[in-house]
């Protein structure tokens, strides 16, 4: 697997949210108006200003990065690229249960236009779920994976494993038990099936796990059969600070885990206060930057 993988720490501030951002954050139904789109883009700029403040405050530029979308964050992506920052951008359509390309067969043109460090997908894939659905998704993902590696570009894969009804029923409908007892095995099985389908991420963005041995098992699967440099990062799931801290501390120091990609847990509260008019722009940006820097400290403190 020559060239596959990623070396070094990676701490990504994620704000590529589109559908959920429009509906849940701004309460907009349907397609945003041009005025709405400007408001959304401005809110995302506040997040980027917080990120820049964290860099100015001492966060390492080499390991820092952002994940932002073209729809509302295209100008931010251009700024980040011009400043030689690590940039990830999504390829998937937003808000869909089934993976598909945001820009159809023209996905490559959009990637080449922005030149991100990583092209990212969010995929809901339960290995015991609908086999026809999984096969359709795998076919599209293989197309993307092959194109990216042919073009010598990095692939960031966010894997979500939603519970199937029968799986949830087997643990009495208890989501916490599903997360602890079933999801780790299902994640490994999903990764294996995706690998067997010819899909080769450089970095897997992994839902938080509560046990270190589960983190180790996930890395083992990600690095199977010569994929020795493939990395994992922890995603935040929009959880509260205590939950994210636990996931970071559990994964930190596990060989193969190299950081995180966290979004709403960092920026939701201060940005909502800014949008609602209860926090000024500078204060919101500072709080976002502080939250981001704090999660890096939590991760690194546990690793040291």
C-alpha positions in Angstrom: 0.0 0.0 0.0 2.7 2.4 -1.0 1.8 6.0 -0.3 -1.3 5.2 1.6 -1.8 6.8 5.0 -0.9 10.0 6.8 1.9 10.8 9.2 1.8 13.2 12.1 -0.9 14.6 14.4 -4.1 15.9 12.9 -6.5 18.2 14.8 -9.4 19.2 12.5 -12.0 21.9 13.3 -15.0 20.6 11.4 -17.7 23.0 10.1 -18.7 21.5 6.8 -22.2 21.1 8.0 -24.8 22.1 5.4 -28.3 20.6 5.7 -28.2 20.3 9.5 -26.7 23.7 9.8 -29.4 25.3 7.7 -32.3 23.5 9.4 -31.2 23.1 13.0 -29.0 26.1 13.5 -30.8 28.7 11.4 -34.2 27.2 11.3 -34.5 27.6 7.5 -36.8 25.2 5.7 -36.0 24.5 2.0 -33.3 26.2 0.0 -31.7 29.2 1.7 -32.3 32.5 0.0 -29.2 34.5 -1.2 -29.5 36.6 2.0 -29.7 33.4 4.2 -26.6 32.0 2.4 -24.7 35.2 3.2 -25.7 34.9 6.9 -24.6 31.2 7.0 -21.3 32.0 5.3 -20.7 34.8 7.7 -21.4 32.5 10.7 -18.9 30.0 9.3 -16.3 32.8 9.0 -16.7 33.4 12.7 -15.6 29.8 13.3 -12.6 30.3 11.0 -11.7 33.5 12.9 -11.8 31.4 16.1 -9.5 28.8 14.4 -7.1 31.6 13.4 -7.1 33.0 16.9 -6.1 29.5 18.2 -3.2 29.5 15.8 -2.1 32.9 17.0 -2.4 31.7 20.5 0.1 28.9 19.9 -1.7 25.9 18.4 0.7 24.1 16.1 -0.1 25.0 12.5 1.4 21.8 11.2 -1.1 19.6 13.0 -4.1 22.0 12.8 -6.7 21.9 10.1 -10.2 22.7 9.1 -13.0 20.9 7.4 -15.3 23.2 5.5 -17.8 22.9 2.6 -17.8 24.6 -0.8 -21.5 25.7 -0.6 -21.2 28.1 2.4 -17.4 28.0 3.0 -15.8 28.3 -0.4 -14.2 31.6 0.4 -12.9 30.2 3.7 -11.4 27.2 1.9 -9.6 29.5 -0.5 -8.2 31.5 2.4 -7.0 28.4 4.2 -5.4 27.1 1.0 -3.7 30.4 0.4 -2.4 30.3 4.0 -1.0 26.8 3.4 -3.2 25.3 6.1 -4.4 21.7 6.2 -7.8 21.8 4.4 -10.4 19.1 4.1 -13.6 19.4 2.1 -16.6 17.2 1.7 -17.5 15.3 -1.4 -20.9 13.9 -0.3 -24.4 15.3 -0.6 -25.5 16.6 2.7 -28.3 15.1 4.8 -28.7 11.8 3.0 -28.8 8.3 4.4 -27.1 7.0 1.3 -23.8 8.3 0.1 -23.8 10.1 -3.3 -21.7 12.8 -4.8 -22.6 16.4 -4.2 -21.6 17.3 -7.7 -22.2 14.0 -9.5 -19.5 12.9 -11.9 -18.0 16.4 -11.8 -16.6 15.8 -8.3 -13.0 15.8 -9.6 -13.3 19.2 -11.1 -14.4 20.7 -7.8 -11.6 18.9 -5.9 -9.1 20.3 -8.4 -10.5 23.8 -8.1 -9.9 24.0 -4.3 -6.9 21.6 -4.0 -7.8 20.4 -0.5 -5.3 18.4 1.5 -8.1 15.8 2.1 -11.3 15.0 0.3 -13.8 13.8 2.9 -16.9 11.6 2.8 -19.5 10.9 5.5 -20.9 7.5 5.1 -23.6 5.6 7.1 -22.7 2.0 6.7 -24.0 -0.9 8.8 -22.4 -4.2 7.7 -25.5 -6.1 8.8 -27.8 -3.6 7.1 -29.4 -3.4 3.6 -26.9 -5.3 1.4 -28.1 -3.6 -1.8 -27.7 -0.1 -0.3 -24.3 -1.0 1.0 -23.2 -2.2 -2.4 -24.4 0.9 -4.2 -22.5 3.1 -1.7 -19.4 1.0 -2.0 -19.4 1.3 -5.8 -19.5 5.1 -5.6 -16.9 5.2 -2.9 -14.5 2.9 -4.8 -14.8 5.3 -7.8 -13.8 8.2 -5.5 -11.0 6.2 -3.8 -9.4 5.2 -7.1 -9.7 8.7 -8.5 -8.1 10.3 -5.4 -5.2 7.9 -5.3 -4.6 8.1 -9.0 -4.4 11.9 -8.6 -2.1 11.4 -5.5 -4.7 13.0 -3.2 -5.6 12.1 0.4 -8.9 10.5 1.4 -10.6 11.2 4.7 -13.5 8.8 5.5 -16.0 9.5 8.2 -17.7 6.2 9.1 -21.0 6.2 11.0 -22.6 2.9 11.9 -26.3 3.5 12.7 -28.1 0.8 14.6 -30.4 -1.6 12.7 -33.7 -2.2 14.5 -32.9 -5.8 15.3 -29.5 -4.8 16.7 -31.0 -2.2 19.0 -33.7 -4.6 20.0 -31.0 -7.1 21.0 -29.8 -4.7 23.7 -33.3 -3.7 24.9 -33.4 -0.5 22.9 -30.6 0.9 24.9 -28.4 3.1 22.7 -25.6 3.3 25.2 -25.4 -0.5 25.3 -25.4 -0.6 21.5 -22.5 1.9 21.5 -20.5 -0.2 24.0 -21.5 -3.7 23.2 -22.2 -3.9 19.5 -20.9 -0.9 17.6 -17.1 -1.5 18.0 -17.4 -4.9 16.3 -19.7 -3.6 13.7 -17.3 -0.8 12.9 -14.5 -3.2 12.4 -16.7 -5.3 10.2 -17.8 -2.3 8.2 -14.2 -1.2 7.7 -13.3 -4.7 6.5 -16.1 -4.8 4.0 -15.2 -1.4 2.6 -11.6 -2.4 2.3 -12.6 -5.6 0.5 -14.7 -3.4 -1.9 -11.5 -1.5 -2.9 -12.0 1.6 -0.8 -8.8 2.8 0.7 -8.9 5.9 3.0 -5.7 7.5 4.3 -7.5 8.6 7.5 -10.5 7.0 9.1 -12.7 9.4 11.1 -14.0 7.2 13.9 -16.9 7.5 16.3 -15.8 7.8 19.9 -15.1 4.6 21.7 -15.3 4.0 25.5 -12.7 1.2 25.7 -9.0 1.4 24.7 -9.0 -2.2 23.5 -11.8 -1.2 21.0 -9.6 1.6 19.7 -6.7 -0.8 19.3 -8.9 -3.3 17.4 -10.2 -0.6 15.1 -6.7 0.5 14.3 -5.7 -3.1 13.7 -8.4 -3.4 11.1 -7.6 -0.1 9.5 -3.9 -1.1 9.1 -4.5 -4.7 8.0 -2.5 -6.2 5.1 0.2 -3.6 4.7 -1.9 -0.5 5.4 0.7 0.4 8.0 0.5 4.2 7.8 -3.3 4.5 7.7 -4.5 6.8 10.6 -7.5 7.2 12.7 -9.0 10.3 14.3 -11.8 10.7 16.8 -15.0 12.5 15.7 -17.1 14.4 18.2 -20.7 13.5 17.3 -21.9 16.8 18.7 -21.5 15.4 22.2 -21.0 17.4 25.4 -17.5 18.2 26.6 -17.3 15.4 29.1 -18.1 12.7 26.6 -15.7 14.1 24.0 -13.0 14.3 26.6 -13.5 10.6 27.5 -13.3 9.6 23.8 -10.1 11.6 23.3 -8.5 10.3 26.4 -9.4 6.7 25.5 -7.9 7.0 22.0 -4.9 9.2 22.8 -1.7 7.2 22.8 -3.1 4.3 20.9 -0.7 3.7 18.0 -2.5 4.7 14.8 -4.8 7.3 16.4 -3.4 10.7 15.5 -5.9 13.3 16.6 -9.5 14.3 16.1 -12.0 16.0 13.8 -14.5 17.8 16.0 -17.2 20.2 15.0 -20.4 21.1 16.9 -18.9 20.3 20.3 -16.4 23.2 19.7 -18.5 25.9 18.0 -22.3 25.3 18.6 -22.9 27.2 21.8 -20.7 30.3 21.1 -21.8 30.6 17.5 -25.5 30.2 18.5 -25.0 33.0 21.0 -23.5 35.2 18.3 -26.3 34.4 15.8 -28.9 35.2 18.5 -27.2 38.5 19.3 -26.1 37.6 22.9 -22.4 37.4 22.2 -20.4 39.7 20.0 -18.3 38.4 17.1 -14.9 38.7 18.8 -16.0 37.0 21.9 -17.7 34.1 20.0 -14.5 33.6 17.9 -12.3 33.6 21.0 -14.5 31.0 22.7 -14.5 28.8 19.7 -10.7 29.1 19.5 -10.4 28.3 23.2 -12.6 25.3 22.9 -10.6 23.9 20.0 -7.3 24.5 21.7 -8.6 22.9 24.9 -9.5 19.6 23.1 -6.0 19.5 21.6 -4.6 19.9 25.1 -6.8 17.1 26.4 -5.7 14.8 23.7 -2.0 15.6 24.0 -2.0 15.5 27.8 -3.2 11.9 27.8 -0.7 10.9 25.2 2.3 12.3 27.1 
